[in-house]
Amino acid sequence: MTSTVVFGNPPERVVPLAGDLARAGLTVLQSVGVLADLAEVVQKCRPDVLVCHVAQADDALFNITRLLAASASCAVLVLTDSLSEDQISVSAAAGMHAYVADGYSAHRLPALVQLAKARFKHEAALVQALHEARNQLEERKVVDHAKTILMRARQLSDDDAFRMMRTASMHSNQRLADVSGHIIHAARFADGVNRAGQLRMLSQRLVKLYALQLLRPDHAPQTALKEAVKRIDDNLTVLRQNFARPELAALVKQAGLTWGEFKQRLKRQPPAHEMGAVDALAEALLAHAEQLTSQLENAGSASPLQVLNLAGRQRMLSQRFAKFALLQALAKSGRAGGTAAMLEARQSFEKAQHYLNNIPLSTPEIGQLLATAKLDWRRLLAGAERIELAAGQGEVESASEALLSVFEQLSATYETSMQMLMG
């Protein structure tokens, strides 16, 4: 049986309207004579149809029916004495499913109630269809985005990327859109970990390059210095855009503030005796970047991010070890193995290298890169042993640049690996 809530304005219309509806076999849940109470009563009673008999539909009533329409609570039938064309036009957009002007008749009430119910049902179906169409469109966008990521990362065709995603969907018993969302999430955080890891490396690389400039003014690495500065600026810009979560945004902001001070110090071309202050700023940037990288790894919630972070950290350690060796040459303080920080960098690098050599996340390409890194690391150690000589400084520069290139390639390989993207 159809249930109704009755509203009358003036209020004396309520009783006869409720009686006519009851005699027509319709259930009257409650009668309302005060407009201010109407929305609350309808939400409480949840009728099939709200039936209103008013002298004239006004803005106050239209506002109530719009409010009810927003919650899709029930059909609305309005019976009014007014023949205003403007009100008739407004009623269609105000959540009214049947609007009868100057036509109240008790015997017509059952048919009008059913008309309002039918239009309400039809409208609800249209809204649902629109919602589903929008969801399908959004899912298609997600699938296409994920497919593009795989195509670029793994050099796949459109069909091959889609086939791979569909296979993963079947094997994991997940919807294709969910698999696609995982790929997008993994790629986003892998890129974030890589970029934050680059900030670590660049903090050390800048000091290394500047020390080389002071040691060998005739062979100053000006281009490399400018590229490193631009790379930090670019990475901070992307990290600000991609990670707005408050705790991540705060870390990016802090790194940016420290970098601003660091960059200004470098612009002033500090002499050798000020390199301690320059390196202190580099260490501060390194600390912020380490924290940011760790937070991104944890937020990404993907175990392969740990490997990407570790490989990326090797970039930093290669530059850090070289930096300490060159700073010792500047200070003329003796052999390279004499500082605790330098020894710690060496031990950390070699421990991580052992781990990377023994994990299952490997390919022939990764194996070859790790073998090359082993040889370049030996060259770096040999150069550091004679850092007081120009030849030793040249070997440190050459080997550390080669190591950086190797671990840049390794980081990119891990970032775009199937284990990273597909989980």
N, C-alpha and C positions, 0 to 999 in steps of 0.2 A: 504494500500500500504506500502511496506517495505521501511523504511528510512535508509539512509547510510551517513556516513562521509568518505571521500576519503583521503588517504595519499599516496604520491609518493616520491620515492627516487631512482634516482635523481628527482628533482621537475618537470622536463618536462614530467614525466609520469602521472602527475595528470590530465591534460586536457583530454587526450585520454581515461583514465580510467573512468573519470566522464561522458564523452560522451557515452561510451559503456554501462554504468549502466543506464543512462537516456533512451537510446534507447531500453533497455530491460524492461522498465517500472518501474524502481526503482527510488525513490526520492533521490536526492543528496542534503543534507542539507548544506554542506560546504566542500570545498577542502582545504587540508593542505599540504604545501611543506616543512615546517620546523618542525623537530621532536620535538623540545622543546615546540612547541605550541600545540602538538597533544592532550595531556591529558586534557588540559583546554578546548579545543574545544569540545571534546567528552563529557565532563561533562556538558558543557553548552547546547549542541544540543540534547543530550540524544537520539542518533540514535538506530535503531534496530541492525544494523551491522556496524562495522568499517571495511572497505576494504582497504588493504594496497598492493601496488605493488612496490616491492623493488628489487634492484639488488641483495642484500644479507641481510638477517636478522642478525643483530648484537646484542651485549649485550644491547646497548642503547634502541633498539626497544623492546627487551625482558623485560627490566625493566619497560617500559611504559605499556606494556600489562599486566604484573604482577600487576601493580598499578591499572589498570582498572578492572582486575579480582577481586581484593580485595574489590572493591565497587560493584561488580556484575552489572556493568553498561550496557554492551551490548555484543553481539557476535562479534568475531574477525575472519576475513578471511585474510590470508596473501598469496600473490602470489609472488614468488621469482624466480630468475634465477638460484640460487645456488642449487646444489644437495648434499650438505654436510650432511652426516648422523648425525653428532654431533648436527647440528642446528635443524634437524628434531626431534631428541630426546628431545632437550631442549624446543622446541616449545610446546610440550604436557604439560609441567609443567609450561609454561609461560602464561597461559590464552588464548591460541590460539585454536579456535574451528575447524578451517580448515586450513591446511598448504599445499599449492600446489607448488611443486618444478618443475621448468622448464616446466610449463604447462599453460602459460597464453593464454586464448582464449576467445574472446568476447562472442561467443555463449554459452560457459559453465558458464558464470558468474551467470545467474539466479539460476542454479542448485546448484552452490557452495555457493551462498548466503543463499539459503534455507537450505543447509546442515549445515552451520555454525549456523543458527538460531535454527535448530532442536537439534544440540548438546548442544547449550547454554541452551535451555529449559530443556533438559534431565539432564544436569549437575545441573541446578538450583533446579530441583525436587529432585535429590539425596542429595544436600546440605540441602534442607528443611527437607527431611526425616531423615537425620542424626541429624539435629538440634532437631527435634521432639523426636527422639529416646533418645537423650541425656537428653532432658527435662524430658521425662518419667522416665528415670533411676534416675535422680536427685530427682524427686518427689517421686519415690518409696523409695529412701533412706530416705527422709524426713518423709514419712509415717511410715517406719519401725522404725526410731529413736523415733518418737512420741509414737508409739505403745509400744516400750520397756520402755519408761518413765512411761506410764500408768501401764504396767504390774508390774514394780518394786514398784511403788508408792502405788498401790491399790491392789497388790497381785491378779492380773487378769490373766486369760489364754490369749494366743495369740488371739483366736477367740473372746473372750469377749471384749478385748481391741479394736480390730478392729471394732466390732459391735457398741461399744460405740462411737467411732470416726465417724463412718458412720452415726449414728443417729444424732449426733451433727451437722454433715455436712448438713443433710437434714433439720433439724429444723432451722438452721441459714441461709440456702440457700447459703452456701459457698462450694467451692471445697474442697475435702478431703485434698488436699495438703495444702490449706490455714488453715484449722482447725489444721492440723499437725504442721504447722509452728507456730501457736499461742501456742500450747502446749509446743513446744521446747523453744520458747521465754519466756513463763511464767515460765517454770521449771528453765531456766538459771538464770533469775533475782530473782526468789524465793531463789535459792541456793546462789546467790550473797548477797541478803539481809540477809539471815541467817548467812552466814560466816562473813560478816561485823559486824553483830550484835554480833557474838561471840567475835570479837575483843573488842567490848565495854565491854562485860562481863568479859573477861579474863584480861583486864587492871585492873579491880577492884579486881578480884579474886586473882591475883598474890600478891597484897598488903595484902589482907586478909590472905592468906596462909603464907606469910612471917611474918606478925604480930603474927600469931599463933606460928610460929617457935620460935620467940623471947620470947613469953610469956611462952611457954612450950617446952623447948629444948629437953626434954626426949621423947616427943611425936611429933616431928617435921614431918610435912606432906611432906617429901621429894619427894615421888612418885608423889603426886598430883602437886607439884611445877614443876617437870620435864615434866609431861604430859601437863600442861598449857603452858609451854614454847614451847614445840613441836607443840602444837595445833595452837599457833599463827603463828609459822613459816610455818606450812602446809597451813593454811588459806591464808596467804599472797601470798604464791606460786600459789595457785589456782586462787586467785583474779587477780594476774598479768597475768596469762595465759588466763583467760576468758573475761577480760574487757580491751581491748586495746584502746577504745575510749579516746582521749586525756584528757578530763576533768576527767574521771574516773581513768585513769592510773596515772594522777598527784596526785590524792588523795591517791591512793594505795601506790605510791612512798613515799609520805610524811609520811604516817602511818608507812611504813617500816623503814624510817630513824629514826623516834622517837622511834620505837620499838628497833632498834639496840642500841641506847643509853640506853634505859631502861634495856635491857637485860645485857649489860655490867655492869651497876650499880648493878644489882642483883648478878652477878657472883662474885663481890667483897665482898659479904656477909656483907652488911652495918649494923652497930650497931643501936640500938634503936634511938639514938639521930639524926641519918641521915634519919630517915623514912619520914621526911617532904620533903626532896629532892627526895626520891624515889616516894612518892605519887604525887609530882608535875609532874614527868615524866608519871606516870599512868594517871593523869588528861589530859596531853597533848595527849596521845594516845587515850584516851576516846573521846576527842574533834574531832580528825581526824576521828575516827571510826564512830562517830555520823554523821559527814558531809558526809562520804562515804555512810553510810547506807541510809541517806536521798536522796542522789543523785541517788542511785540504785533504790530506791522505785519510784522516779519520772521518771527515765528513763524506768522502766519496764511498766509504764502506765497501771497498773492493780490494781483495788481497793482492792482486797484481800491482796495485798502486805502490805497495811497499817496495817491490823490485824496481819500479820506475824511479821512486824516490832515492833508492840506494844507488842506482846507476847515475842518476843526476847528481848525487852528492859526490861521486868520484870526480866529476868535472871540477867541482869546487876544491876538493882536496888536492888535485894536481896543481891547480893555480895557487893554492895556499902554500903548499910545500915550496914551489918555485918562488913565491913572494918572500918567504922567510929567508931563503938562500940569498936572494938579491938584496934584501935589506941588510943582511950581514955583510955582504960585499960593500954596500954603501957605508956601513958603520966601521968597516975594516976590523971586525971583531974576531976574525979567525975562521975556523972550519965550520962547515954547515951543520954538523951534527950537534952543535953545542947548545941549542935551545930546547926547552921542554915542549914548547908549542909545536916546534918543527918535528920533533920525535913523535908527538901525539898524532900529527897529521899523517906521518908515514905509517904508523901502526894502524890507524883507522883505514887508510887506503888499502893496505895489504890485507887486512881482515875482510873488508868488503869485497876485494878482488877474489879472495878464496871462496867466499859465499857465492858470488856470481858464477864462478867457474863450476860450481857443484849443484846448482839448482836445476830442476827439470825444465824450466821455462827457457828452452834453448833451441836454436836452429843452426845449420851450418854457417850462416851469415854471422850470427851472434858469436859462435865459437871462434871464427876467424878474427873478429874484432877484438875479442878478449885476448887472443894470442898476440895480436899486434900491440895491444895495451901493455902486455907483460914486457915486451921488448922495449917499448918506449919508456916504461917506468924504470927499467934498468939504466937506460941512457940518462934519465933525469937524475937518478941517484949518483951516477958517475960524474955528471957535470957539477952537482952540488959539492962533491968531494974536492973539487978544485975551483971553487967559486971566486977565489981571489984573482984568478987569471981571466983574461978576456975570453980565452977559448972555453973555459968552464962556464962563463956567463952565457956565451953563445949556445953551448950545449943545453943549458937549462932552458933557455928561451925556445930552442928548436924542439926539445923533447916535450916540454909542457904544452906547446902549441899542438904537437902531434897527438898527445894524450887528450887534449880538449876536443880535437876533431873526432877522435875515436869514440869518446863518450857522448859527444853530441849525436853521432850516428846511432850508438847503442840506445840512448834515451829515446830517439825518434822511433827506433825499431820496437822497443818495449811499449811505447805509447800507442802504436798502431797495431800491436799484435792481436791476434784473434782471442787469446786468453784475456787480454785487457778489455776488448770491446764486447765480446760475447759472454764473458764471465765463466 
